[in-house]
Amino acid sequence: MAEENRLARFRAYRARMNERISAIGHREINRFFALDGATYRDGALDARTKELLGLIASLVLRCNDCVDYHLDRCVQLGWSDAELYDAMQVALMVGGSIVIPHLRHAVETLDLLRAEQQRSHQTSD
């Protein structure tokens, strides 16, 4: 149960703190946040692919918050587990064995996201 709440706590914290940071009104910080949002829109690469690239970079850079965010988006955008596992393997190859703890985190997060999807699907049936 505590693990199921991990995603909810992460999403709530991220939203709350992003609002707080925006309220500071610092022009360059707000510009960076806007650039971050614009980066993941469709362009020469579609948004779906860009989120997968974000996941790979997050694993290599060893940022679990970023892993959670990009996995959440990847699941929303329809990436299959097999596709996500292939992407994770690329990150592991690029980043080396130091990525393994973050790979564990990513697999746990994906399991939580799929369980959440399953509960949501059962509720809508």
Biotite code that builds the C-alpha atoms (Angstrom):
import biotite.structure as struc

atoms = struc.array([
    struc.Atom([0.000, 0.000, 0.000], chain_id="A", res_id=1, res_name="MET", atom_name="CA", element="C"),
    struc.Atom([2.814, 2.422, 0.854], chain_id="A", res_id=2, res_name="ALA", atom_name="CA", element="C"),
    struc.Atom([4.396, 1.787, -2.546], chain_id="A", res_id=3, res_name="GLU", atom_name="CA", element="C"),
    struc.Atom([1.102, 2.472, -4.299], chain_id="A", res_id=4, res_name="GLU", atom_name="CA", element="C"),
    struc.Atom([1.015, 5.854, -2.586], chain_id="A", res_id=5, res_name="ASN", atom_name="CA", element="C"),
    struc.Atom([4.585, 6.650, -3.705], chain_id="A", res_id=6, res_name="ARG", atom_name="CA", element="C"),
    struc.Atom([3.359, 7.755, -7.130], chain_id="A", res_id=7, res_name="LEU", atom_name="CA", element="C"),
    struc.Atom([0.548, 9.861, -5.692], chain_id="A", res_id=8, res_name="ALA", atom_name="CA", element="C"),
    struc.Atom([2.943, 11.539, -3.256], chain_id="A", res_id=9, res_name="ARG", atom_name="CA", element="C"),
    struc.Atom([5.452, 12.167, -6.048], chain_id="A", res_id=10, res_name="PHE", atom_name="CA", element="C"),
    struc.Atom([2.841, 13.688, -8.367], chain_id="A", res_id=11, res_name="ARG", atom_name="CA", element="C"),
    struc.Atom([1.397, 15.902, -5.612], chain_id="A", res_id=12, res_name="ALA", atom_name="CA", element="C"),
    struc.Atom([4.821, 17.081, -4.451], chain_id="A", res_id=13, res_name="TYR", atom_name="CA", element="C"),
    struc.Atom([5.952, 17.833, -8.003], chain_id="A", res_id=14, res_name="ARG", atom_name="CA", element="C"),
    struc.Atom([2.808, 19.832, -8.783], chain_id="A", res_id=15, res_name="ALA", atom_name="CA", element="C"),
    struc.Atom([2.928, 21.736, -5.492], chain_id="A", res_id=16, res_name="ARG", atom_name="CA", element="C"),
    struc.Atom([6.589, 22.633, -5.778], chain_id="A", res_id=17, res_name="MET", atom_name="CA", element="C"),
    struc.Atom([6.348, 23.570, -9.465], chain_id="A", res_id=18, res_name="ASN", atom_name="CA", element="C"),
    struc.Atom([3.558, 25.989, -8.534], chain_id="A", res_id=19, res_name="GLU", atom_name="CA", element="C"),
    struc.Atom([5.668, 27.374, -5.674], chain_id="A", res_id=20, res_name="ARG", atom_name="CA", element="C"),
    struc.Atom([8.692, 27.856, -7.933], chain_id="A", res_id=21, res_name="ILE", atom_name="CA", element="C"),
    struc.Atom([6.556, 29.555, -10.578], chain_id="A", res_id=22, res_name="SER", atom_name="CA", element="C"),
    struc.Atom([5.154, 31.904, -7.921], chain_id="A", res_id=23, res_name="ALA", atom_name="CA", element="C"),
    struc.Atom([8.669, 33.125, -7.145], chain_id="A", res_id=24, res_name="ILE", atom_name="CA", element="C"),
    struc.Atom([8.460, 35.012, -10.430], chain_id="A", res_id=25, res_name="GLY", atom_name="CA", element="C"),
    struc.Atom([12.128, 34.614, -11.378], chain_id="A", res_id=26, res_name="HIS", atom_name="CA", element="C"),
    struc.Atom([12.233, 35.233, -15.106], chain_id="A", res_id=27, res_name="ARG", atom_name="CA", element="C"),
    struc.Atom([15.111, 32.903, -15.986], chain_id="A", res_id=28, res_name="GLU", atom_name="CA", element="C"),
    struc.Atom([13.780, 30.046, -13.849], chain_id="A", res_id=29, res_name="ILE", atom_name="CA", element="C"),
    struc.Atom([10.365, 30.412, -15.478], chain_id="A", res_id=30, res_name="ASN", atom_name="CA", element="C"),
    struc.Atom([11.992, 30.516, -18.906], chain_id="A", res_id=31, res_name="ARG", atom_name="CA", element="C"),
    struc.Atom([13.844, 27.300, -18.164], chain_id="A", res_id=32, res_name="PHE", atom_name="CA", element="C"),
    struc.Atom([10.613, 25.606, -17.066], chain_id="A", res_id=33, res_name="PHE", atom_name="CA", element="C"),
    struc.Atom([8.920, 26.833, -20.261], chain_id="A", res_id=34, res_name="ALA", atom_name="CA", element="C"),
    struc.Atom([11.812, 25.525, -22.358], chain_id="A", res_id=35, res_name="LEU", atom_name="CA", element="C"),
    struc.Atom([11.595, 22.175, -20.576], chain_id="A", res_id=36, res_name="ASP", atom_name="CA", element="C"),
    struc.Atom([7.899, 21.930, -21.427], chain_id="A", res_id=37, res_name="GLY", atom_name="CA", element="C"),
    struc.Atom([8.481, 22.965, -25.035], chain_id="A", res_id=38, res_name="ALA", atom_name="CA", element="C"),
    struc.Atom([11.264, 20.405, -25.453], chain_id="A", res_id=39, res_name="THR", atom_name="CA", element="C"),
    struc.Atom([8.842, 17.496, -25.083], chain_id="A", res_id=40, res_name="TYR", atom_name="CA", element="C"),
    struc.Atom([6.310, 18.737, -27.663], chain_id="A", res_id=41, res_name="ARG", atom_name="CA", element="C"),
    struc.Atom([6.070, 17.267, -31.146], chain_id="A", res_id=42, res_name="ASP", atom_name="CA", element="C"),
    struc.Atom([8.790, 18.467, -33.465], chain_id="A", res_id=43, res_name="GLY", atom_name="CA", element="C"),
    struc.Atom([11.046, 16.571, -35.858], chain_id="A", res_id=44, res_name="ALA", atom_name="CA", element="C"),
    struc.Atom([10.699, 13.859, -33.195], chain_id="A", res_id=45, res_name="LEU", atom_name="CA", element="C"),
    struc.Atom([7.247, 13.195, -31.796], chain_id="A", res_id=46, res_name="ASP", atom_name="CA", element="C"),
    struc.Atom([6.497, 13.846, -28.119], chain_id="A", res_id=47, res_name="ALA", atom_name="CA", element="C"),
    struc.Atom([6.211, 10.119, -27.467], chain_id="A", res_id=48, res_name="ARG", atom_name="CA", element="C"),
    struc.Atom([9.780, 9.479, -28.646], chain_id="A", res_id=49, res_name="THR", atom_name="CA", element="C"),
    struc.Atom([11.098, 12.496, -26.748], chain_id="A", res_id=50, res_name="LYS", atom_name="CA", element="C"),
    struc.Atom([9.658, 11.128, -23.485], chain_id="A", res_id=51, res_name="GLU", atom_name="CA", element="C"),
    struc.Atom([11.427, 7.824, -24.105], chain_id="A", res_id=52, res_name="LEU", atom_name="CA", element="C"),
    struc.Atom([14.680, 9.726, -24.659], chain_id="A", res_id=53, res_name="LEU", atom_name="CA", element="C"),
    struc.Atom([14.008, 11.625, -21.437], chain_id="A", res_id=54, res_name="GLY", atom_name="CA", element="C"),
    struc.Atom([13.645, 8.314, -19.614], chain_id="A", res_id=55, res_name="LEU", atom_name="CA", element="C"),
    struc.Atom([16.968, 7.061, -20.967], chain_id="A", res_id=56, res_name="ILE", atom_name="CA", element="C"),
    struc.Atom([18.748, 10.290, -20.024], chain_id="A", res_id=57, res_name="ALA", atom_name="CA", element="C"),
    struc.Atom([17.182, 10.219, -16.552], chain_id="A", res_id=58, res_name="SER", atom_name="CA", element="C"),
    struc.Atom([18.437, 6.701, -15.921], chain_id="A", res_id=59, res_name="LEU", atom_name="CA", element="C"),
    struc.Atom([21.941, 7.556, -17.128], chain_id="A", res_id=60, res_name="VAL", atom_name="CA", element="C"),
    struc.Atom([21.971, 10.728, -15.020], chain_id="A", res_id=61, res_name="LEU", atom_name="CA", element="C"),
    struc.Atom([20.591, 8.717, -12.067], chain_id="A", res_id=62, res_name="ARG", atom_name="CA", element="C"),
    struc.Atom([17.636, 10.955, -11.222], chain_id="A", res_id=63, res_name="CYS", atom_name="CA", element="C"),
    struc.Atom([14.808, 8.851, -9.771], chain_id="A", res_id=64, res_name="ASN", atom_name="CA", element="C"),
    struc.Atom([12.369, 11.785, -9.740], chain_id="A", res_id=65, res_name="ASP", atom_name="CA", element="C"),
    struc.Atom([13.021, 12.248, -13.451], chain_id="A", res_id=66, res_name="CYS", atom_name="CA", element="C"),
    struc.Atom([12.710, 8.499, -14.043], chain_id="A", res_id=67, res_name="VAL", atom_name="CA", element="C"),
    struc.Atom([9.301, 8.535, -12.334], chain_id="A", res_id=68, res_name="ASP", atom_name="CA", element="C"),
    struc.Atom([8.130, 11.549, -14.338], chain_id="A", res_id=69, res_name="TYR", atom_name="CA", element="C"),
    struc.Atom([9.235, 10.190, -17.717], chain_id="A", res_id=70, res_name="HIS", atom_name="CA", element="C"),
    struc.Atom([7.959, 6.669, -17.014], chain_id="A", res_id=71, res_name="LEU", atom_name="CA", element="C"),
    struc.Atom([4.590, 8.113, -16.033], chain_id="A", res_id=72, res_name="ASP", atom_name="CA", element="C"),
    struc.Atom([4.488, 10.040, -19.311], chain_id="A", res_id=73, res_name="ARG", atom_name="CA", element="C"),
    struc.Atom([5.751, 7.061, -21.342], chain_id="A", res_id=74, res_name="CYS", atom_name="CA", element="C"),
    struc.Atom([2.990, 4.856, -19.944], chain_id="A", res_id=75, res_name="VAL", atom_name="CA", element="C"),
    struc.Atom([0.397, 7.566, -20.642], chain_id="A", res_id=76, res_name="GLN", atom_name="CA", element="C"),
    struc.Atom([1.709, 7.814, -24.212], chain_id="A", res_id=77, res_name="LEU", atom_name="CA", element="C"),
    struc.Atom([1.344, 4.082, -24.801], chain_id="A", res_id=78, res_name="GLY", atom_name="CA", element="C"),
    struc.Atom([4.850, 2.596, -24.663], chain_id="A", res_id=79, res_name="TRP", atom_name="CA", element="C"),
    struc.Atom([4.711, -1.144, -24.011], chain_id="A", res_id=80, res_name="SER", atom_name="CA", element="C"),
    struc.Atom([6.711, -2.829, -21.268], chain_id="A", res_id=81, res_name="ASP", atom_name="CA", element="C"),
    struc.Atom([8.909, -4.537, -23.870], chain_id="A", res_id=82, res_name="ALA", atom_name="CA", element="C"),
    struc.Atom([9.716, -1.185, -25.505], chain_id="A", res_id=83, res_name="GLU", atom_name="CA", element="C"),
    struc.Atom([10.446, 0.411, -22.142], chain_id="A", res_id=84, res_name="LEU", atom_name="CA", element="C"),
    struc.Atom([12.696, -2.492, -21.125], chain_id="A", res_id=85, res_name="TYR", atom_name="CA", element="C"),
    struc.Atom([14.660, -2.064, -24.376], chain_id="A", res_id=86, res_name="ASP", atom_name="CA", element="C"),
    struc.Atom([15.080, 1.640, -23.632], chain_id="A", res_id=87, res_name="ALA", atom_name="CA", element="C"),
    struc.Atom([16.195, 0.810, -20.088], chain_id="A", res_id=88, res_name="MET", atom_name="CA", element="C"),
    struc.Atom([18.770, -1.589, -21.505], chain_id="A", res_id=89, res_name="GLN", atom_name="CA", element="C"),
    struc.Atom([20.175, 1.240, -23.679], chain_id="A", res_id=90, res_name="VAL", atom_name="CA", element="C"),
    struc.Atom([20.471, 3.405, -20.557], chain_id="A", res_id=91, res_name="ALA", atom_name="CA", element="C"),
    struc.Atom([22.198, 0.580, -18.708], chain_id="A", res_id=92, res_name="LEU", atom_name="CA", element="C"),
    struc.Atom([24.651, 0.098, -21.578], chain_id="A", res_id=93, res_name="MET", atom_name="CA", element="C"),
    struc.Atom([25.420, 3.821, -21.803], chain_id="A", res_id=94, res_name="VAL", atom_name="CA", element="C"),
    struc.Atom([25.561, 4.454, -18.060], chain_id="A", res_id=95, res_name="GLY", atom_name="CA", element="C"),
    struc.Atom([27.085, 1.203, -16.877], chain_id="A", res_id=96, res_name="GLY", atom_name="CA", element="C"),
    struc.Atom([26.540, -0.718, -13.671], chain_id="A", res_id=97, res_name="SER", atom_name="CA", element="C"),
    struc.Atom([26.028, 2.448, -11.607], chain_id="A", res_id=98, res_name="ILE", atom_name="CA", element="C"),
    struc.Atom([22.602, 2.686, -13.311], chain_id="A", res_id=99, res_name="VAL", atom_name="CA", element="C"),
    struc.Atom([21.451, -0.630, -11.784], chain_id="A", res_id=100, res_name="ILE", atom_name="CA", element="C"),
    struc.Atom([19.919, 0.891, -8.590], chain_id="A", res_id=101, res_name="PRO", atom_name="CA", element="C"),
    struc.Atom([17.957, 3.326, -10.774], chain_id="A", res_id=102, res_name="HIS", atom_name="CA", element="C"),
    struc.Atom([16.954, 0.483, -13.068], chain_id="A", res_id=103, res_name="LEU", atom_name="CA", element="C"),
    struc.Atom([15.488, -1.256, -9.998], chain_id="A", res_id=104, res_name="ARG", atom_name="CA", element="C"),
    struc.Atom([13.603, 1.945, -9.168], chain_id="A", res_id=105, res_name="HIS", atom_name="CA", element="C"),
    struc.Atom([12.356, 2.236, -12.761], chain_id="A", res_id=106, res_name="ALA", atom_name="CA", element="C"),
    struc.Atom([11.080, -1.352, -12.865], chain_id="A", res_id=107, res_name="VAL", atom_name="CA", element="C"),
    struc.Atom([9.309, -0.864, -9.528], chain_id="A", res_id=108, res_name="GLU", atom_name="CA", element="C"),
    struc.Atom([7.759, 2.380, -10.812], chain_id="A", res_id=109, res_name="THR", atom_name="CA", element="C"),
    struc.Atom([6.618, 0.694, -14.016], chain_id="A", res_id=110, res_name="LEU", atom_name="CA", element="C"),
    struc.Atom([5.028, -2.097, -11.970], chain_id="A", res_id=111, res_name="ASP", atom_name="CA", element="C"),
    struc.Atom([3.204, 0.532, -9.891], chain_id="A", res_id=112, res_name="LEU", atom_name="CA", element="C"),
    struc.Atom([2.034, 2.380, -13.013], chain_id="A", res_id=113, res_name="LEU", atom_name="CA", element="C"),
    struc.Atom([0.740, -0.828, -14.600], chain_id="A", res_id=114, res_name="ARG", atom_name="CA", element="C"),
    struc.Atom([-1.074, -1.779, -11.368], chain_id="A", res_id=115, res_name="ALA", atom_name="CA", element="C"),
    struc.Atom([-2.612, 1.694, -11.328], chain_id="A", res_id=116, res_name="GLU", atom_name="CA", element="C"),
    struc.Atom([-3.703, 1.260, -14.953], chain_id="A", res_id=117, res_name="GLN", atom_name="CA", element="C"),
    struc.Atom([-5.195, -2.129, -14.137], chain_id="A", res_id=118, res_name="GLN", atom_name="CA", element="C"),
    struc.Atom([-7.193, -0.726, -11.207], chain_id="A", res_id=119, res_name="ARG", atom_name="CA", element="C"),
    struc.Atom([-8.400, 2.158, -13.362], chain_id="A", res_id=120, res_name="SER", atom_name="CA", element="C"),
    struc.Atom([-9.406, -0.220, -16.161], chain_id="A", res_id=121, res_name="HIS", atom_name="CA", element="C"),
    struc.Atom([-11.280, -2.487, -13.717], chain_id="A", res_id=122, res_name="GLN", atom_name="CA", element="C"),
    struc.Atom([-13.120, 0.500, -12.265], chain_id="A", res_id=123, res_name="THR", atom_name="CA", element="C"),
    struc.Atom([-14.251, 1.670, -15.710], chain_id="A", res_id=124, res_name="SER", atom_name="CA", element="C"),
    struc.Atom([-15.585, -1.766, -16.719], chain_id="A", res_id=125, res_name="ASP", atom_name="CA", element="C"),
])
